[in-house]
Every structure is written in C-alpha cells, then in structure tokens.
Amino acid sequence: MSTNPTATASAPDLDQRPAVTVLTSFSEAAAAVVARQLLSADKRLLVVCHDISAIRSGRVRRTVRGAEGLIEDTAVELVHGCVSCTLREDILPTLTRLAGQHPAHGIVLVLPTVVEPEAVAAACAHCLVDGAPVTDVVRFDSYVTVVDAASLLDDLTSTDDLRDRQLHAADDDHRAVAEVVVRQIEYADTVVSWERSGDPFEQARLSALLYRLAPWARHLEIGAKHDTGPQDTGQHGDLAAALLRTGRHDPAAPGPLGRALEGFPIAVHAPDSDCGVVSLLFETRRPFHPQRLHDALEDLTEDLLRGRGQLWIASQPDAVVGFEFAGGGVAMGSLGYWLAALPADRWGEASDYRRIAADLSWDPYYGDRRTALAFVGLRVDATALTDLLTACLLTDDEIADGFDRWRDLPDPFAGCFPLDDDTAPAHSTPAEPS
C-alpha cells in the first residue's frame, strides 16, 4: 500500500461515540474487497450493507457482519421505494441501534453503488431517529471512496445514464454514471485506488487524475493481489490503520459545489499536462454575458471529464449559480443569494465560513460576487479554454453600463435560477432520486 504525503487528522480521544466509516464505490467488487480486509483486521468492527437492487419495488435487503460472521440478514419493506426513504427509514436507524447494542464496536457503512455520500451527510444533518439526531449516538469519522482502476476512465468518459446500466434507483433517476462517480470521489476524505494495471504510465495517470479530482483528500493505493483472505493480516492491518478511526471528516466542511463560497480551495491549478491530465482553475470578478456563455457551453466542455464551481451572470446579479459538468451533460442551478444582494440582517443565515470568506475577499463594487470554476480533463488546451471563458465575460464597455443595464441583456437562462425570500444565502446538495 502506498500513500501520498497528505496529512491525516488524529482521531478524537475524548469522543466515546462509536465511529462510523462510510465506504462507497461504483464497483461493488472493490468495495467488498476493502470491507472484507477491514473486517479481517479489526475484530471489533461491524460492516453494514444494503442491497437496493429491488428498491423500485419497495424492497431493500440489509446485512450486518462481524468478525464471527453474519449477524443480520433482513428484508426491509419501504413505504416508498427511494434512496431518501432507505436512508431515513433503515440506514440511519440501523446505525443508532447497532451503536446501542455494540457500543465498543466501530461501524463500516458500505453504501449501495449509486448512493452518493453527500446524501448521507445531508440526511444526518436533517433527519431524527427516535426524536434525536443520529449524530448524538454515532460519530461519522470519515468518508472513504474506493476506485476500481480498471473501470474508472471508462466510467468518467461514458455518457451513460444509470438507467442505461439498469442501476437507476427510481423511475425519475436520470443521473449520469460519470456524475455519480465524480461525486463519490470528490466528497471523500480518503480515496483508495484498487489497482489492477501493471502499466506504470496508466498508474501514474490514474494517480494524477484522482488527485486533481479531489486534492483535499488523502490518497491510498492497494493492489488486488493483496486480497488473499483473512490470513493476510499485515496488509489488512495497514489498511485498517489508514481508514478506521482517523477523525478525518469535518461535518462543517461544505460539499464540493459549495467549497469556493465557504472559502475552501476548489481545485489545484495545474494547467501543464501530467500524464495527459490537466486541471484548470478559472477565477474572476467580472460577470458572464448570458448569451455568450450559453453559446460557448458545448465548446467549453468538449474535452472535459469534470467541471464544477460557482459563477455569476450579469443579467441575474443576485443569484449564485452552481455549475457542474460530467458524463456529457451540463447542470446549472441556483445556490441562493450572494450576500451582497441581501440586507445585512440576513447574513446570519449563512455559515461562519461563508461570512468569513466574504469578508476576506469583499470587493467595494461587486461585494462577494465572483466566479470560481474548476475544470479537469485529458489533453485539454488550458490556454484555449481560458481564452474562451474570458471571451464570455462582459467587456469594459458593458461593465461601464452598470447593473441596471445588465438586467436587460439577452438571457437564455431567464427563469432558470429562481430566488425568493425563503432562499438561503447559499447551499448545495447532490441531486438524488426522490
């Protein structure tokens, strides 16, 4: 097993709540390998899995395993067959129940393939179990994503929807495969690359790509050759030490789409190719011209694997616009108000991180309005992409016209980013099937 030198947070010593490690992967086989190795290395561990292959019919199968073998194998009937119901009605209640029954054990929650880890974090923040927050009973210690090196590039470059692979979790689940894969990687505190390739260049390219997709995560590599069964305790123990009870998750940290708003780094600016991988960070105070941005979207994303971030459009100067690209599709939506567009007495609705970030970068004319976009791709011409983005911004003459004139610009996005008095200053959650 190898690691990059990213520092690991020390585990909290005084917190007596059972630690939950959330394990996710788009490869069931890779997740199963890691879960099996962790269980082999730590005898005081429970592994919880949910099979949601029949979720559209309202059925879920839950299994719980310990060091001595299978503890539970239960069929669960849901009132509504959906991911959010599974989280509320079974996954979170199961964690709190197991914490009470086995207080000295850690828990590994292995998420179903298409459940995004940020959805779990959102559910923990808003859902109650027996009238109390689940975090009163358990501590979400870290989020770990396992990547199957053999399939990662195929999944990231695919234009398949989950439905094309019969993986959709609901009839209205239109998420792209690449969209789910990148969100699993980006939300992780630790990314584990399950290596199968013996090609040094391919391994180097994969490492460069994963680091640029999630530069804030710790990155580990393990080989499939090490999955030799319970007797291989040395390798398994190393992996358990790297993944369990690390204290790496910060529940106050924003999801990937809201990082720039909260003052967190959104990407590594590495425009020079590293094994073909390019990462570009584009930041500006100038707003985008709505028509020019709309017309350029196809060219902007032509060679990309991933785009993410926030921007502002001159014709809608009150709205923070979230931007995502993966799997061949662009998604843009409202992340709420810029603080500069709100009266000061509503600033308390924003997080402390958000207010501090706004104070540190406040512009006397634009306030906290700014664009921060990250792009990751293979063989991307960073200079050409920067020039194209710059050409979509307002010109000096258009800037001189002022805010009032900007609202009259031709706007293909009119009505796409609604704001109302109940809209929070800024927030973001992943798209999940209802």
C-alpha positions in Angstrom: 0.0 0.0 0.0 1.3 3.5 -0.9 0.2 6.9 0.1 0.7 10.5 -0.8 2.1 12.8 1.9 -1.3 14.4 2.7 -1.6 14.8 6.5 -4.1 12.7 8.3 -6.1 14.2 11.2 -5.7 12.4 14.5 -8.6 10.6 15.9 -10.6 12.3 18.7 -9.5 10.8 22.0 -12.4 12.0 24.1 -15.4 11.1 21.9 -16.9 7.9 23.1 -19.5 7.6 20.4 -18.9 4.6 18.0 -17.1 5.7 14.9 -18.8 5.2 11.6 -16.7 4.9 8.4 -18.8 5.4 5.3 -17.4 3.3 2.4 -18.6 4.0 -1.1 -17.6 2.8 -4.6 -19.1 2.5 -8.0 -17.6 -1.0 -8.1 -19.3 -3.5 -5.7 -16.3 -5.8 -6.0 -13.8 -3.2 -5.0 -15.9 -2.1 -2.0 -16.4 -5.7 -0.9 -12.6 -6.3 -1.0 -11.9 -3.3 1.2 -14.7 -4.1 3.6 -13.6 -7.7 3.9 -10.0 -6.6 4.6 -11.1 -4.1 7.3 -13.3 -6.8 9.0 -10.4 -9.2 8.9 -8.0 -6.7 10.5 -10.4 -5.4 13.3 -12.3 -7.8 15.4 -14.4 -5.1 17.0 -15.9 -3.9 13.7 -19.4 -4.3 12.2 -20.0 -4.0 8.4 -23.4 -2.9 7.3 -24.5 -3.3 3.7 -27.8 -2.6 1.9 -28.8 -4.3 -1.4 -31.2 -1.9 -3.2 -31.5 -3.8 -6.4 -35.2 -4.2 -5.8 -35.7 -0.7 -4.3 -38.1 0.4 -7.1 -40.4 -2.3 -5.8 -40.1 -1.0 -2.3 -37.7 -3.8 -1.0 -34.3 -3.5 0.5 -32.0 -6.2 1.9 -29.8 -5.3 4.9 -26.9 -7.4 6.1 -24.7 -6.9 9.2 -21.4 -8.8 9.6 -18.9 -9.0 12.4 -15.7 -10.8 12.9 -17.5 -14.1 13.7 -19.7 -14.0 10.6 -23.2 -12.9 9.6 -25.2 -11.2 12.4 -28.3 -10.0 10.4 -29.8 -10.7 7.1 -33.1 -8.8 6.9 -35.6 -7.9 4.1 -36.9 -4.4 4.6 -40.2 -3.2 3.1 -40.4 0.6 2.5 -43.5 2.7 2.2 -41.8 4.5 -0.8 -39.1 2.8 -2.8 -36.4 5.5 -2.9 -32.9 6.3 -1.7 -34.0 9.0 0.7 -36.6 6.7 2.4 -33.9 4.0 2.7 -31.7 6.5 4.5 -34.4 7.8 6.8 -36.3 4.5 7.5 -33.5 2.0 7.7 -29.9 3.0 7.3 -29.8 5.7 10.0 -32.0 3.8 12.4 -29.8 0.7 11.9 -26.6 2.7 12.8 -28.2 4.1 16.0 -29.5 0.6 17.0 -26.1 -1.1 16.4 -24.4 1.6 18.4 -26.6 0.8 21.4 -26.2 -2.9 21.0 -22.4 -2.9 20.4 -21.1 0.3 21.9 -17.4 -0.8 21.8 -17.5 -1.6 18.1 -16.7 0.6 15.1 -19.1 0.5 12.1 -18.3 0.4 8.4 -21.4 1.5 6.4 -21.0 0.2 2.8 -23.2 2.4 0.6 -25.1 0.9 -2.3 -23.3 1.7 -5.6 -25.4 4.6 -6.7 -26.0 6.3 -3.3 -23.8 9.4 -3.1 -22.0 10.0 0.2 -23.1 13.6 0.4 -26.7 12.4 0.6 -25.8 10.5 3.7 -24.2 13.6 5.2 -27.3 15.7 4.4 -29.6 13.1 5.9 -27.6 13.0 9.1 -27.9 16.8 9.3 -31.6 16.9 8.9 -33.2 13.6 10.0 -34.0 12.5 13.5 -34.0 8.9 14.8 -36.4 8.4 17.8 -36.6 12.2 18.1 -32.9 12.8 18.3 -30.1 13.5 15.8 -28.2 10.3 14.7 -25.0 12.2 15.5 -26.0 12.1 19.2 -25.3 8.4 19.1 -22.6 7.8 16.5 -19.7 9.8 15.1 -19.2 9.9 11.3 -15.5 9.5 11.4 -14.6 9.6 7.7 -15.9 9.1 4.2 -13.9 6.7 2.1 -14.3 6.1 -1.7 -12.8 3.0 -3.4 -12.0 3.4 -7.0 -11.6 0.5 -9.4 -8.6 1.5 -11.6 -9.7 -0.8 -14.3 -13.0 0.9 -14.9 -12.5 4.5 -13.8 -11.7 6.1 -17.1 -14.4 4.2 -18.9 -16.9 5.4 -16.3 -15.7 9.0 -16.4 -15.8 9.2 -20.2 -19.1 7.4 -20.5 -22.3 9.3 -21.5 -24.4 6.5 -20.0 -27.1 7.3 -17.5 -27.7 4.9 -14.6 -30.8 3.8 -16.4 -28.7 2.6 -19.4 -27.0 0.1 -17.0 -30.2 -0.7 -15.1 -28.7 0.9 -11.9 -31.3 3.8 -11.5 -32.7 3.9 -8.0 -36.1 5.4 -9.0 -38.1 5.9 -12.2 -37.1 9.6 -12.2 -33.4 8.9 -11.5 -31.7 10.4 -14.6 -28.2 10.8 -13.1 -25.2 10.1 -15.4 -22.7 7.4 -14.4 -19.8 9.8 -14.6 -21.8 12.3 -12.4 -22.2 9.7 -9.6 -18.5 8.5 -9.9 -17.0 12.0 -9.6 -19.3 12.9 -6.7 -18.2 9.8 -4.8 -14.6 10.8 -5.3 -15.0 14.5 -4.6 -16.8 14.0 -1.3 -14.3 11.5 0.1 -11.9 12.2 3.0 -9.8 9.3 1.7 -9.7 7.9 -1.9 -8.5 4.3 -2.2 -7.3 3.2 -5.6 -7.8 -0.5 -6.1 -5.0 -1.2 -8.6 -5.2 -3.9 -11.3 -2.9 -2.4 -14.0 0.7 -3.2 -14.2 1.4 -0.4 -16.6 3.4 2.4 -14.8 2.1 5.1 -17.1 -1.5 4.1 -16.5 -1.0 4.0 -12.8 0.7 7.5 -12.9 -2.1 8.9 -15.0 -4.8 7.5 -12.6 -3.0 9.0 -9.6 -2.7 12.4 -11.3 -6.4 12.3 -12.2 -7.7 11.3 -8.8 -5.6 13.9 -7.1 -6.9 16.6 -9.3 -10.5 15.5 -8.8 -10.1 15.5 -5.0 -6.9 17.4 -4.0 -8.3 17.8 -0.4 -8.5 14.0 0.1 -5.9 11.6 1.3 -5.0 9.1 -1.5 -4.0 5.5 -1.0 -3.3 2.6 -3.4 -3.8 -1.1 -2.8 -3.4 -4.0 -5.2 -5.9 -6.6 -5.9 -3.1 -9.1 -5.4 -3.2 -8.3 -1.6 -6.8 -9.7 -1.3 -5.6 -13.2 -0.3 -8.0 -13.8 2.5 -8.2 -13.3 6.3 -4.7 -14.7 6.9 -3.1 -11.7 5.1 -3.3 -9.6 8.3 -0.2 -7.4 7.7 -1.6 -5.7 4.6 -5.1 -5.6 6.1 -3.8 -4.1 9.3 -2.1 -1.3 7.4 -5.3 -0.5 5.5 -7.4 -0.6 8.7 -5.0 1.9 10.4 -5.3 4.2 7.4 -9.1 4.1 7.1 -10.6 3.5 10.6 -10.9 5.9 13.4 -8.9 8.6 11.7 -11.1 11.6 12.6 -10.7 13.0 9.1 -14.3 14.1 8.4 -15.2 17.7 9.2 -19.0 17.8 9.4 -18.9 21.6 9.0 -17.0 21.4 5.7 -19.0 22.1 2.6 -19.7 19.7 -0.3 -17.6 20.1 -3.5 -20.1 22.5 -5.2 -20.1 24.9 -2.2 -16.4 24.9 -1.4 -15.5 28.2 -3.1 -18.3 30.1 -1.4 -17.2 28.8 2.0 -13.6 29.9 1.4 -12.2 26.4 0.7 -9.9 25.6 -2.2 -11.9 24.3 -5.2 -9.1 22.8 -7.2 -5.4 22.6 -8.0 -4.3 24.9 -10.8 -2.1 22.6 -12.8 -2.5 23.7 -16.5 0.5 21.8 -17.7 -0.1 18.2 -18.6 0.8 15.4 -16.1 0.5 12.1 -17.9 -2.1 13.9 -20.0 -4.2 15.2 -17.1 -4.8 18.9 -16.9 -6.5 20.9 -14.1 -7.5 24.5 -14.6 -8.8 27.0 -12.1 -10.6 30.0 -13.5 -11.4 32.9 -11.2 -12.7 36.3 -12.0 -14.7 39.2 -10.5 -16.3 40.0 -13.9 -19.8 38.6 -14.6 -20.5 36.4 -17.6 -22.6 37.7 -20.5 -25.5 35.3 -20.5 -25.8 34.8 -24.3 -22.1 34.4 -24.9 -21.8 31.9 -22.0 -24.8 29.9 -23.3 -23.4 29.8 -26.8 -20.0 28.6 -25.6 -21.1 25.8 -23.3 -20.6 23.0 -25.8 -17.1 24.2 -26.7 -16.2 24.8 -23.1 -16.9 21.2 -22.1 -15.8 19.4 -25.3 -12.6 17.8 -23.8 -13.5 17.8 -20.1 -14.1 15.0 -17.7 -15.3 17.3 -14.9 -16.3 20.9 -14.3 -17.5 22.3 -11.1 -17.9 25.6 -9.2 -19.8 28.8 -9.0 -20.3 31.8 -11.3 -22.4 34.8 -11.7 -24.3 36.1 -14.7 -24.7 39.8 -15.4 -28.4 39.6 -16.1 -29.1 37.9 -12.8 -26.7 39.6 -10.4 -28.4 38.4 -7.2 -28.0 34.7 -7.8 -25.1 32.4 -7.1 -25.1 29.9 -10.0 -23.7 26.5 -9.4 -22.0 24.8 -12.4 -21.4 21.1 -12.9 -20.3 19.0 -15.9 -19.8 15.3 -16.0 -20.9 12.5 -18.3 -21.5 14.8 -21.3 -24.1 17.0 -19.6 -24.0 20.5 -18.1 -26.1 21.3 -15.0 -26.6 24.8 -13.7 -28.7 25.8 -10.8 -29.3 28.4 -8.1 -27.2 28.2 -4.9 -29.1 31.1 -3.3 -28.2 34.7 -2.9 -24.9 36.5 -3.0 -24.5 38.1 0.4 -24.1 41.5 -1.3 -27.7 41.1 -2.6 -29.1 40.7 0.9 -29.8 43.1 3.7 -27.2 42.7 6.5 -29.7 41.3 8.9 -30.0 38.1 6.8 -26.2 37.4 6.7 -26.7 35.3 9.9 -28.4 32.7 7.7 -25.0 31.9 6.1 -22.4 29.8 7.7 -19.5 31.2 9.7 -17.1 30.0 6.9 -19.2 31.8 4.3 -19.3 35.1 6.1 -15.5 35.0 6.9 -14.7 34.2 3.2 -16.9 37.1 2.1 -15.2 39.5 4.5 -11.7 38.5 3.4 -12.4 38.9 -0.3 -15.0 41.7 -0.3 -14.9 44.0 -3.3 -16.3 47.5 -2.9 -18.3 47.3 -6.2 -19.1 43.6 -6.6 -19.2 42.6 -2.9 -18.8 38.8 -2.6 -19.8 38.1 -6.2 -17.1 36.1 -8.1 -16.6 33.2 -10.4 -14.6 30.2 -9.3 -14.6 27.3 -11.8 -12.5 24.2 -11.9 -12.0 22.0 -15.0 -10.3 18.6 -15.2 -9.7 16.7 -18.4 -7.3 14.8 -20.6 -5.2 16.6 -23.2 -7.1 19.9 -22.5 -5.6 23.1 -24.0 -5.7 25.2 -20.9 -4.8 28.4 -22.7 -7.5 28.0 -25.3 -10.1 27.2 -22.5 -9.1 30.2 -20.5 -9.3 32.4 -23.6 -12.8 31.0 -24.4 -14.0 31.7 -20.8 -12.6 35.2 -20.9 -14.4 36.0 -24.1 -17.7 35.1 -22.4 -17.2 37.8 -19.8 -18.6 41.4 -20.0 -16.3 43.7 -21.9 -15.1 47.0 -20.4 -17.8 48.9 -22.3 -20.5 46.5 -21.0 -19.1 46.8 -17.5 -19.4 50.6 -17.7 -23.1 50.3 -18.5 -23.7 49.2 -14.9 -26.0 46.8 -13.1 -29.3 48.3 -14.3 -28.4 47.8 -17.9 -27.1 44.3 -17.4 -30.5 43.0 -16.4 -31.7 43.8 -19.9 -29.1 41.7 -21.7 -30.4 38.8 -23.8 -30.6 35.9 -21.4 -31.2 32.3 -22.5 -31.1 31.4 -18.8 -34.0 33.7 -17.8 -36.1 31.9 -15.1 -33.5 29.1 -14.6 -32.2 30.3 -11.3 -35.2 31.4 -9.2 -34.8 33.3 -5.9 -37.4 34.1 -3.3 -37.5 35.4 0.2 -37.1 31.8 1.6 -34.0 31.1 -0.4 -30.9 30.6 1.9 -27.8 32.7 1.1 -26.1 29.6 -0.4 -26.3 25.9 -0.1 -25.8 22.9 -2.3 -26.8 19.2 -2.1 -26.3 16.5 -4.7 -29.1 15.6 -7.0 -30.8 12.4 -5.6 -33.8 10.5 -6.9 -36.9 11.3 -4.9 
